[in-house]
Amino acid sequence: MVARPFRSRKPKSSPLWKCFHAHFDHFTAAYPRDYQSRYGVLRGVIPEVVDKFMQCGDFAKGFARVRCDECSHEYLLAFSCKGRWFCPSCHQKKVQIFGAMLAESILAAVPHRHFTFTIPKMLRPYFRFHRGLLKQLCRIAHQCVRDFLQDAFGDAGGVGKCEQDGVPAMVMAIHTFGEYLDFHPHLHALVADGLFDREGRFHVIRADERTGENTRERTQDQRGTTDALCAGNHAALEQLFRARVIAFLVEVGLLPLDRARMLRGWAHSGFQVHQSRRIAPNECQDMQRLAQYIARNPFSVAKMQVNRLGDSILYRSGMNAKIKRNFQVFTACDFRWCVTTAGIPTRCAVSAGSVQRMPRASWRQQQSRGVVRSQARRLKSSSIVRFNRGASRRDRGAS
C-alpha cells in the first residue's frame, strides 16, 4: 500500500464553519427569546464545543511539526478540537477507530444482531428537557433484551440454567437525532445472539447451529428455526419495552396516569423495536460497518447547501415518506439549533453510549488499553515538536 502525501485540510472553507462563524453569536443572544420556552435552557456544553470547533485545524491556534527519523520528511499539523458528535473531521476519526477496535478487540467471535429501540413522539419532550432520562432508557432497553434472550433461549431448549442465569453482551449507543436533524431519541444495540454462562462460555440460542457458518451462503430455510423464533417473539419484546418505559415515566412523575392508560391501549403506540439478521463472526466487514454506523456523526456536511446570503440551509437526505420529499430547508438559526441540541451530548461521548461487556472478557479491554499506552509512549519519544500560541493543554492534540 502506497502512502499518500499529507494534505492539510481547510476548515474555514467548510459550509458548517461558515454558518457558525457568521451567526452563532446572534444565535446564543436570541436563544432565550426564541427557543428557550420550547426547548429548554441552552446547555453550557454547546458553546464550549462550538468554540473549540471554530479553532479546529487553525494553524494560528497552534500546530505540531512532525518529522520522519528515516527520510527526514516533515510537515506541520494543526491542532484539532477532538470534538465528538459535532466536528465532522474529529468525529469521523473516532468513528473509524471505534469501528476497528470494536470489531477486532472488543466483540467476541460469536454471532450478533443489531437492535433499534424507538419511542413515540408524545414521550420525546420528556427526554429533551430531562437529558438524564436517556441513560435510564438505555438501562430499560438492556433489561428488556436480557429478558428477551433468556426467554428465547429457554424456548429453544437451553442447557442447564443458562436461560435463567445467562448474561448477555452488548454495546449500546443513544442517538438523539433523526434523518433531518429533529430531536429523535432512540437506541442502537449490537447484541451477541446468545448468552454467556457464569463460567464465560457462550451459548447460542440454537444449539445445533454452527457459530462460524456464513449466513450469506445459506438459504432462508437453512438458517434454522432461531430466526423464526426471534421473529415470533419480536412483538413480545416490543410490548415489554413499551410497558417498562411507560411504567418508568409514571414512577418518576412525568407521565400522567390517564396518558399512560391511553398509550397502553393503543394498538400502534409509536414504540418500535427492530432487529437485524444474524451477523456471523466471520462477517468482519459487516460488523465493523455496523459499529461505525451506531457511532456516526449526527449530520453530514456533504448534505448541506448554504444560499448566497448565508441565512438559509438546504439539507438533502433520503426520501422521507412522511414529508414526501428528500430535503429540508432551515433558517440559519434553526439549523444551528438542530445540529447542536440534537447531536451534542451533555458532557462527552461516554454519556451517549453504554457498554455491557461479556463475563471474563475484561482482559480484552485491558489488552487494548495496553496497546494504546504503548503507542502513546512511542509517540512521545518520536521527533515531534509542538508550537502553540495561547492554546490550552486540552487543545494540544494532533488530529
C-alpha positions, -999 to 999 in steps of 0.1 A, spaced: 0 0 0 15 33 -11 12 61 15 -5 92 2 12 126 9 -3 146 38 -26 174 27 -37 199 53 -74 204 54 -90 238 51 -116 240 79 -127 276 71 -139 265 36 -165 242 52 -201 254 50 -206 243 86 -177 266 98 -191 295 77 -226 290 91 -214 291 127 -188 318 122 -213 342 108 -243 337 130 -235 318 162 -232 349 184 -266 360 172 -280 325 179 -268 325 215 -282 360 220 -316 351 205 -319 317 221 -335 328 254 -362 347 235 -369 324 205 -360 288 217 -358 285 255 -395 283 261 -398 254 236 -365 235 240 -352 245 275 -321 263 287 -291 263 263 -267 238 278 -233 251 286 -215 224 268 -228 236 234 -209 270 233 -179 252 246 -180 226 218 -187 251 191 -159 274 202 -134 246 200 -147 236 166 -141 271 153 -104 268 163 -100 232 150 -73 229 122 -64 266 125 -26 270 124 -29 303 142 -41 284 173 -12 260 174 4 232 155 28 203 157 59 198 135 61 161 125 94 148 112 103 113 100 136 100 115 143 78 85 137 100 55 138 134 72 105 144 56 85 167 78 52 186 78 31 209 100 -1 195 116 -26 219 131 -41 210 165 -76 195 164 -105 201 187 -111 164 193 -148 172 194 -171 141 192 -206 142 179 -201 176 162 -168 183 145 -171 162 112 -133 157 109 -125 148 145 -156 126 150 -150 107 117 -116 97 130 -133 85 162 -158 65 142 -131 47 122 -111 39 154 -142 28 173 -154 5 145 -120 -12 141 -114 -15 179 -149 -29 184 -147 -55 156 -111 -65 163 -105 -62 201 -138 -60 220 -165 -82 204 -163 -119 209 -162 -142 179 -199 -151 183 -229 -142 162 -245 -108 168 -277 -89 160 -285 -52 157 -314 -39 177 -331 -5 174 -354 9 200 -378 38 192 -402 57 214 -433 77 203 -433 115 196 -455 120 226 -428 110 250 -398 127 234 -402 161 251 -396 144 284 -362 133 273 -355 166 257 -360 185 289 -346 158 312 -314 145 295 -306 122 324 -335 100 314 -316 89 283 -293 68 304 -324 52 322 -339 45 287 -306 27 279 -309 7 311 -345 -3 304 -336 -15 269 -307 -36 283 -330 -53 308 -356 -60 281 -330 -75 258 -317 -96 286 -351 -110 295 -359 -115 258 -328 -135 252 -333 -156 283 -369 -164 273 -359 -172 237 -330 -193 249 -353 -213 272 -379 -218 244 -352 -231 221 -341 -257 246 -314 -242 267 -289 -263 286 -290 -262 324 -299 -228 340 -284 -206 313 -318 -194 303 -323 -180 339 -287 -171 348 -272 -163 314 -257 -129 309 -260 -110 276 -232 -90 260 -240 -58 241 -228 -24 230 -255 2 232 -255 38 218 -280 66 224 -289 87 193 -309 119 198 -311 129 161 -333 119 132 -326 119 95 -335 156 92 -318 167 124 -350 166 145 -348 156 181 -354 119 179 -341 99 209 -336 62 200 -312 34 209 -289 12 188 -276 -20 203 -252 -45 190 -261 -77 209 -244 -111 210 -270 -136 197 -270 -158 228 -260 -158 264 -228 -163 284 -229 -185 314 -212 -178 347 -180 -196 335 -177 -173 305 -189 -199 279 -211 -186 252 -243 -205 242 -262 -196 210 -299 -198 211 -299 -227 187 -275 -253 200 -272 -273 167 -264 -242 146 -227 -237 140 -213 -204 151 -189 -198 123 -213 -207 95 -217 -179 68 -253 -167 68 -250 -152 34 -244 -187 18 -275 -202 35 -310 -201 22 -338 -189 44 -348 -225 52 -312 -234 61 -309 -207 87 -328 -228 111 -356 -220 135 -337 -194 155 -346 -165 132 -382 -177 132 -382 -179 169 -368 -144 174 -393 -131 148 -421 -146 167 -410 -130 199 -404 -97 183 -438 -84 193 -433 -96 228 -400 -77 231 -417 -45 218 -445 -48 243 -421 -54 271 -401 -23 262 -433 -2 259 -446 -14 293 -414 -7 312 -408 27 296 -444 38 304 -441 24 340 -408 42 345 -421 76 333 -451 72 356 -429 63 385 -407 94 381 -438 116 380 -436 128 344 -463 108 326 -499 113 339 -518 82 346 -545 89 320 -520 94 293 -502 62 304 -535 42 301 -541 58 267 -506 46 255 -511 11 268 -545 9 250 -532 20 216 -526 -8 190 -499 14 174 -484 33 203 -453 45 185 -429 21 203 -409 1 178 -382 -25 182 -363 -37 151 -338 -64 149 -315 -73 120 -305 -106 106 -279 -127 124 -243 -115 117 -219 -143 117 -184 -140 134 -166 -142 101 -185 -113 86 -159 -88 100 -165 -61 75 -203 -61 81 -196 -60 119 -172 -31 115 -196 -11 93 -224 -16 118 -201 -4 146 -193 27 126 -230 32 119 -241 33 155 -213 58 163 -218 80 132 -220 118 133 -255 133 136 -252 152 104 -232 153 71 -216 184 58 -219 170 23 -257 172 26 -255 210 34 -261 237 8 -260 273 20 -275 301 0 -255 331 -11 -267 353 17 -260 326 43 -294 329 60 -309 296 50 -296 260 46 -309 233 23 -303 199 38 -307 169 15 -310 133 26 -330 102 17 -367 103 6 -389 107 37 -422 90 35 -439 114 60 -429 147 44 -427 132 9 -395 149 -1 -357 143 2 -347 177 16 -355 202 43 -350 239 44 -337 255 76 -331 291 86 -296 297 98 -307 299 135 -329 268 132 -301 248 116 -276 257 143 -302 247 170 -307 213 153 -271 203 149 -261 214 184 -290 203 206 -299 171 187 -263 159 184 -241 172 211 -244 150 243 -245 166 277 -208 162 285 -189 137 264 -194 107 241 -194 84 271 -227 98 281 -241 89 247 -234 52 250 -234 22 273 -212 -9 271 -221 -42 286 -191 -64 285 -192 -102 285 -181 -121 316 -144 -128 319 -136 -107 289 -122 -76 306 -88 -88 297 -96 -78 261 -102 -42 272 -71 -42 293 -51 -56 264 -65 -29 242 -56 -2 267 -21 -16 270 -16 -13 232 -28 23 233 -4 32 262 25 16 243 17 36 212 14 67 232 49 61 248 64 56 213 47 87 201 62 108 229 97 96 221 94 104 183 106 135 167 76 158 172 79 194 181 48 213 192 42 250 188 13 267 205 1 303 207 -20 306 238 -39 273 234 -47 253 265 -32 219 272 -65 203 263 -63 217 228 -28 204 222 -38 172 205 -28 163 169 -57 150 149 
